Amino acid sequence: MQARFIHDGRALDFLPETNTAAGTVIVQGSLIGITKTDISADCLGAIHVTGVFDVVKANIAVPVGSRVYWDATAKNAVLNAAGNTQIGIAVAAAGAEAPVVRVRLL
């Protein structure tokens, strides 16, 4: 056997060191996930690594189909890959004035 199925991979275990609110973007190296529920410190929860989420974004226009990156310092979605982690693909256009962009996680 070269591989063994574990689960569908839509959500992965996550054990936060601090209380983590629902809707928090979690960056673990190149892996990004989003919490769907509150998770207490040191309690096992999950981050969702697939799905479509409205994500807070910088004051920029985002065309549909754009690669979207997470700026962990500013805590928002951007179009600039440099120093940021890819979060997904924009599935709906968002004007510069819009507070969020709808993203399909990758």
VOPAGU-2260 file (C-alpha; in pm, 1 decimal, decimal comma):
REM VOPAGU-2260
SITE   aa  ch    i         X         Y         Z
SITE  MET   A    0       0,0       0,0       0,0
SITE  GLN   A    1     136,2     341,6     -97,3
SITE  ALA   A    2    -133,4     552,7      68,8
SITE  ARG   A    3    -425,4     515,5     308,4
SITE  PHE   A    4    -738,8     735,3     302,1
SITE  ILE   A    5    -788,0     932,0     625,7
SITE  HIS   A    6   -1076,6    1174,7     550,7
SITE  ASP   A    7   -1205,2    1412,9     281,6
SITE  GLY   A    8    -979,7    1698,0     397,2
SITE  ARG   A    9   -1242,9    1972,5     405,5
SITE  ALA   A   10   -1146,1    2053,8     763,7
SITE  LEU   A   11    -828,7    1982,0     955,4
SITE  ASP   A   12    -765,2    1954,5    1327,5
SITE  PHE   A   13    -651,0    2277,0    1491,7
SITE  LEU   A   14    -536,9    2321,9    1851,3
SITE  PRO   A   15    -504,5    2694,9    1927,7
SITE  GLU   A   16    -281,8    2831,2    2202,5
SITE  THR   A   17    -529,2    3115,9    2264,4
SITE  ASN   A   18    -906,0    3155,6    2229,9
SITE  THR   A   19    -981,4    3181,0    1858,1
SITE  ALA   A   20   -1300,1    3339,0    1726,7
SITE  ALA   A   21   -1511,5    3200,5    1443,5
SITE  GLY   A   22   -1401,2    3350,0    1113,1
SITE  THR   A   23   -1032,7    3372,5    1203,9
SITE  VAL   A   24    -789,4    3311,8     918,7
SITE  ILE   A   25    -519,7    3069,7    1033,9
SITE  VAL   A   26    -186,2    3053,2     851,1
SITE  GLN   A   27      35,2    2750,7     910,7
SITE  GLY   A   28     324,9    2777,8     667,7
SITE  SER   A   29     167,3    2755,2     319,9
SITE  LEU   A   30    -158,6    2615,1     460,5
SITE  ILE   A   31    -449,0    2852,5     521,1
SITE  GLY   A   32    -773,8    2765,7     690,7
SITE  ILE   A   33   -1063,0    2951,6     849,0
SITE  THR   A   34   -1238,4    2869,0    1173,3
SITE  LYS   A   35   -1616,3    2827,2    1140,8
SITE  THR   A   36   -1677,7    2822,8    1515,7
SITE  ASP   A   37   -1513,3    2970,0    1825,2
SITE  ILE   A   38   -1235,3    2747,2    1961,0
SITE  SER   A   39   -1116,0    2777,4    2318,9
SITE  ALA   A   40    -744,3    2776,2    2397,8
SITE  ASP   A   41    -595,1    2428,2    2415,1
SITE  CYS   A   42    -920,1    2268,7    2289,9
SITE  LEU   A   43    -921,2    2072,3    1966,4
SITE  GLY   A   44   -1121,5    2238,5    1691,7
SITE  ALA   A   45   -1101,9    2260,2    1313,8
SITE  ILE   A   46    -996,3    2493,5    1037,5
SITE  HIS   A   47   -1176,0    2465,6     707,1
SITE  VAL   A   48    -942,5    2448,5     409,9
SITE  THR   A   49   -1204,4    2425,3     135,6
SITE  GLY   A   50   -1521,5    2619,0      75,2
SITE  VAL   A   51   -1624,8    2973,1     -10,7
SITE  PHE   A   52   -1583,1    3250,9     244,2
SITE  ASP   A   53   -1626,9    3628,2     252,0
SITE  VAL   A   54   -1283,8    3753,3     357,5
SITE  VAL   A   55   -1192,0    4102,6     479,7
SITE  LYS   A   56    -981,8    4276,8     215,0
SITE  ALA   A   57    -759,3    4576,8     165,4
SITE  ASN   A   58    -902,7    4889,4      -1,7
SITE  ILE   A   59    -849,9    4745,8    -351,8
SITE  ALA   A   60   -1068,9    4628,5    -637,2
SITE  VAL   A   61   -1059,0    4252,0    -685,6
SITE  PRO   A   62   -1172,5    4114,7   -1023,6
SITE  VAL   A   63   -1347,9    3777,9   -1032,1
SITE  GLY   A   64   -1096,6    3499,8   -1097,8
SITE  SER   A   65    -805,8    3680,4    -929,6
SITE  ARG   A   66    -562,9    3494,7    -710,2
SITE  VAL   A   67    -606,2    3631,6    -359,4
SITE  TYR   A   68    -338,4    3634,1     -88,3
SITE  TRP   A   69    -355,9    3681,1     287,6
SITE  ASP   A   70    -147,3    3958,5     441,9
SITE  ALA   A   71     -88,7    3817,1     791,8
SITE  THR   A   72      44,9    4150,3     919,9
SITE  ALA   A   73    -247,1    4366,7     801,9
SITE  LYS   A   74    -495,7    4078,9     852,9
SITE  ASN   A   75    -665,1    4122,3     514,5
SITE  ALA   A   76    -681,9    3985,2     162,5
SITE  VAL   A   77    -463,2    4143,6    -104,5
SITE  LEU   A   78    -361,1    4077,7    -464,7
SITE  ASN   A   79      11,5    4101,8    -393,1
SITE  ALA   A   80     184,6    3763,6    -362,4
SITE  ALA   A   81     512,2    3901,8    -224,2
SITE  GLY   A   82     545,8    3804,5     140,3
SITE  ASN   A   83     186,3    3680,2     158,6
SITE  THR   A   84      18,9    3337,2     148,8
SITE  GLN   A   85    -231,2    3241,2    -120,1
SITE  ILE   A   86    -575,1    3201,3      30,6
SITE  GLY   A   87    -774,5    3127,3    -284,8
SITE  ILE   A   88    -949,2    3259,3    -594,3
SITE  ALA   A   89   -1203,1    3542,0    -601,6
SITE  VAL   A   90   -1537,6    3397,1    -711,4
SITE  ALA   A   91   -1709,0    3735,5    -725,9
SITE  ALA   A   92   -1576,2    4078,5    -812,8
SITE  ALA   A   93   -1533,5    4324,0    -524,4
SITE  GLY   A   94   -1498,5    4698,9    -567,9
SITE  ALA   A   95   -1233,0    4891,4    -377,8
SITE  GLU   A   96   -1496,7    5023,1    -136,2
SITE  ALA   A   97   -1632,1    4675,7     -54,6
SITE  PRO   A   98   -1515,6    4549,3     286,2
SITE  VAL   A   99   -1489,1    4182,5     176,7
SITE  VAL   A  100   -1414,1    3964,4    -119,8
SITE  ARG   A  101   -1578,4    3623,5    -177,9
SITE  VAL   A  102   -1300,0    3365,9    -203,9
SITE  ARG   A  103   -1291,8    2994,5    -279,4
SITE  LEU   A  104   -1018,5    2855,3     -58,0
SITE  LEU   A  105    -739,5    2661,8    -225,0
